[in-house]
Amino acid sequence: MTDKIGEMAWLDLSVNNAEQVKDFYQQVIGWQSEAVSMGDYNDHTVMSPSSGEAVGGICHAQGCNADLPPAWLPYFLVENVTESVAQVLANGGEMVTEIKSMGDDKYAVIKDPAGAVCAIYQKA
């Protein structure tokens, strides 16, 4: 995961059948996975087969991910998520979700003026 403002910090996929989809990408890409407890279920961090570095997640479309579309979602690192949200709205974008917390980090899913969806992410 990068720590440079403006770069893609993470890649997530939220789907109803995360276990099956995780297995699909393990076979197709060679990703390894690690379970991440979400309480009543596990989401999955996926790691690069060459570096072993965590590169993304395959998540169940429930809990905090219930309102996310079933598409790969890049998370771009921003300095201040609240200021970035103000710029989204001022420049013709839309909010898909409100600002959410992931531990001490914050993120929001947005839609640009063309309708493309991504997330903006602020590390604590």
N, C-alpha and C positions, 0 to 999 in steps of 0.2 A: 504494500500500500504506500502510495506517495505521500509526502508531507509538503508538497509544493503547491502554492495557491494557483488555481487555474487548471491544474492537471486532474485527470481522472483518478479518484482516490479508491474507488470500489466499483464492483459490478454485481448486481443482484438480479435474481429471477424469482418472482413469487407466483406459484401455481398451486392448483388444488392437489396435484399428485407429485409432491416434491420428491418422494422416495424413488418413484419410477423415473422421473426426469433426471435426478442425480445419477442414477445408474446408467441412463442413456449417455450423459456427457462423460462419465467415466470410461465407457466403451468407445465413444466417438473421438474424444479429445485426449483421453488418458489422465484426466484430473483425478487426484486422490481426494477423499473427503474426510471431514471430521465433524462429528455431531456437535451441535450447539444446543443445549437445553433451553427450551422456551417455557418450561414448567410442565405442561401436560403433553408436550410433543417435542421433537427435535427438528431444528432447521440444520442446514449443512454449510460449512465453510469448504470451499474447494481450493486446492492447491495446485500450482504449476507442476507438471510432471518433471520439468528440467531443473527448477530451482527449489521446489518444495515450499515456495512462498505463497501465502494466502492471496488469492487474486479475486475472490468473489464469494457469493453465497447463493444457494438454491434454497428457497424458503417456501413454507406452506402459506397459502393465501388465507391466513386467519390471524387473529390477534392484532398486533400493530401493523401487519401487512394485509389485512382484509380489504383495504380500499385501494390496493395497488393493481395496476393492469398486468395481465399475464404476458409480459414482454421483458426482454433484458433491459435493465435500468442502470445507466451509468450515473455515478455520484461524482460530481465535480467539486473540488475543494475550494471553498471561499473563505475570506478573512472573517466576515461577519454575516451570518445567515439572515439576521433581521434586516440589515442594510441591503443585502442582495434581494430579499423578498420585495422591499420597497422599489427596487429597480425593475424587478420583474413586472410589477403592477404598473409602474410609470412608463414602461416601454412596450405595452401591449400584450404582455404575457398573462397567464392565469395560474392560480394556485390549484393543484390537484389535491394536496393535503395541506393541513396547517403545519406549522413548525412543530416537529416532534423531537423527543430526546431519545438517545441511545446511549445509556450510561450518562457521562457528562457531555458527550458530543450532541450536536443538534443538526437536523436536516429537514428539508421540505422537498416534496415532489412538485415540479412546476411544468407548465406547458408554454412553449415559446409561441410567438405570433403565427407561426406556420402550423402549429398543432403538435410538434414533436415534444416528447416527454423526457425529462431527465430529473435528477435530484441535485440540489445544492447542499453541501455538507461542510459543517464547521467543526473542527477538532477542538477539544477543550484545551 
